[in-house]
């Protein structure tokens, strides 16, 4: 569990005013000195993020945020960062000073939790300084970070919040295992090029292979240069290796589609992640905007990760070229990466997002909702590339009725 990708971990955001003990609380919960503790208000200037194993929940990402009542120009920037953390928080802890009580700032945060449908718990810290301990109402807990009072109960309450949220959401579909039967063969077409990290696979490939194995199916990884030979060999009925499904890197869609027979299902890693994140239908509809783009339209291309740009980078080089060639229009392109995503999407006619393997579900759904609320279609790398190659219907055929 310590090796779980951050995107698959429960993200717990710790919010509140300055100097209410947020950093002390996160240190008490983890049993480690993760955050700097000081009596000086505003010690935490940027979100402190730590991925770890936290029992009884499991793999989590803890995020200690700056005070939401920070002041001045720099304080405004810190508050903006704190608001961004809300968009990726699966659970929120509001830390309140038990001595001074709730303030309008605390109530503003509660309103934001409710507006964004984030399960939350109000944690009254410094209760050891009270002469009498009040009764906690629902969704509240009195603790002392310095005296470690009720810290074990806090962790149990976090686990309960997570379990309730999972049950309410009904869970997300697996990447591919629910589409497979034991004994099925799946071929993964994986390029080894300048963008591939030396000595390892990228996260979508790694996760997909694991999910195939969970279904007791067989995963065969091959470079695009060996795909034709593999298909010819696998077609021998005596071998029993004819694949049910081929999953390819989206950049290779055209060549792979031309290589494999029509009776073999075809999709891409990026499309699997669109489905896994619950965005497949809207992304398919969004891709249709390609056919009605006009000169002067601006396309936003957003990546969830940050990496060194190669000369043939897919996001900043290949996609703009393919879109321009397909539409024949004079278009403008804007780019974002990592945690940065514009709140105002009005300048864009279309948003094209990566698979989002490095972002948790809540953040991807937040970005999709931003686009939906502002009436800006959003699609996905793989779906857009399939549309450009004229194989979109084929690339999502396996998901019919799912």
QUIVEN-V315911 format. One line per field, one symbol per residue. phi: phi as a letter, one per 40 degrees, with the letter a starting at -180 (. if undefined). A space follows every 10 residues. Layout:
phi = ???
This chain:
phi = .cccddcccc cbcbbiccgc hccccccccc gbccbcbacc cgcccbdbbb cacbccchcb bcbcbcccbc bgcccccccc cccccdcbcc bbbccbcccc gcbdcccccd ccdcccfcda bcbccgcccc cbcccccdgb acbbcccfcg cccdcccccc cccccccccg gbcccacccb bdgcbbbbcb cbbcccccga ccddccccdc cccccgcbbb cacccbcdcc cccccccccg bcccabbbcd cbdccccccc cccbcbabdc cdcccccgbc cccccccccd cbcbdgcbbc bbbcbbaccc cbdcccbccd cccccccgbc bbbbbbagcc acccbccbca bbbccgccbc dccccccccd ccccfbdbbb dccccccccg bcdccbcccd gc
